[in-house]
Amino acid sequence: MIKKANKINTFRSKNKYFSKFSGIGDYSIFFWLILVTVMGIFISSIYSNNKLKKVENVKAAFDNTFLKKTILNITKNLEPRYSIKNYISKNGDTYEAILNKLDINKKDRENLLDAISKENTLKILRINQKFSFKIDHLFNNEIVQFKIETDKKNEILFTKKINEDKYNLKKIQKNFTKNFVYKETIITNSLYDSAINLGIKPNIIIEFARLYGFQVDFQRDIWKNDSFQIIYEEFVNDKNIVVDTGAIIFASLNLQDNDLQLYKYEYEKNKIDYFDETGKSIKKTLMKTPINGARLSSSYGKRKHPILGYTKMHTGTDFAAPKGTPIMASGDGKVTKAGWCGGGGNCVKIKHNSTYQTVYAHMSKFGRGIKKGSRVKQGQIIGYVGSTGLSTGPHLHYEVIENGRKINSQKLKLPSGKILKGNERKNFEVAKIKIDVLKSDLIAKKN
């Protein structure tokens, strides 16, 4: 051991560097800290320099004119995934024709037509119905949502998921407020003009005329200073804008001190009619006048024909009116002809029952859906006033045929409709009182 220790001391004394730093073990921690710090600063400096270079390179790239143009074109040519196509139906349209206008796949078109055909409320496509299609361009231009406005208060929404065939149907009732509107006035010129001046919508005026058409001849029974009252429904949206009108609740026509009052009443579930104050329905087999706002220009009987020049039997009643004035079916029935009738021009013939038929001649055009074999309701528009055939001016030639014989429609006495009795009459009296109270309230608010 003593020899070994002497050898170590001899080595230390001969090696001057080892002798100088013989205390290095005491400072090792401090030394490594300094070394790591220096290395960290060095590496960080290199990284920062690289990062600055990258930023400068990106900036230089964006200054490149070609790259700028490429990015601009890519952004400019971007299209939204979904697009909305709106459409309003026109005369002669069909669902198939409307869908054919869209750039969609054939299978999607067939599935949507199938869904539409299963909904009874869409059997008839009317003019001015609003359509909205939501098309997904990512999956082969699929219609993922289709909405149709069935009327101004209701919509039907068809939706389906991507790559599915079945459309799900949902009926939507728009959020409207129903108000009751009361109007009254003295007739100074014509019923139509007086009502228009009050701000009453044309469809309400036509319905008013239809209701009274069973017992009133608007060309001969109404005189200056006669008057009318009416209560009807009006629907307004959240902006207080009138979007639609509803049913007539009450009507009163005052003719030469003769008051004709009508009350709307549901006598059975989903069976509604209008009754006078005695509980008698005003509905009859045929309307007395199938046109509103016209004048009687030629009555039934012998006359000199204005074109042929000789005297012959005039087997109908002529009503002069402006071209385009709507003509109504005077009763429920089946159209047996809708076409050209020689001297009668464009005409419609309707068979109402085993006893009565009616003819409407000289039309400018036919109503929507009016063709041989179609069913019509009393008051439905079947055509429009014209001057086709042997005619000197726009008018309606109207005939009533009873058991195969043409008769004077203005002298025809027709049976009345339903008469309320027993409990039906008692319930009607309660409903009538409620309407009278409503009328009083509306008049009070107006004054």
Secondary structure, DSSP 8 states (H G I E B T S, - for coil): -HHHHHHHHHHHHH-HHHHHTTTGGGSHHHHHHHHHHHHHHHHHHHHHHHHHHHHHHHHHHHT-HHHHHHHHHHHHT---SEEEEEEE--TT--HHHHHHTS---HHHHHHHHHHHHT-GGGSS--TT-EEEEEEESSSSSEEEEEEEEEETTEEEEEE--TT----EEEEEE---EEEEEEEEEE-SS-HHHHHHHTT--HHHHHHHHHHHTTT--TTTS--TT-EEEEEEEEEE-TT--EEEEEEEEEEEEEETTEEEEEEEEEEETTEEEEE-TTSBB--BSS-S-SBSS-EEEE-SEEEE-TTT-SEEEE-SEEEE--TT-EEE-SSSEEEEEEEE-GGG-EEEEEE-SSSEEEEEEEEEEE-TT--TT-EE-TT-EEEEEB--SS-SSSEEEEEEEETTEEE-GGG----B--B--HHHHHHHHHHHHHHHHHHHHHHHHH-
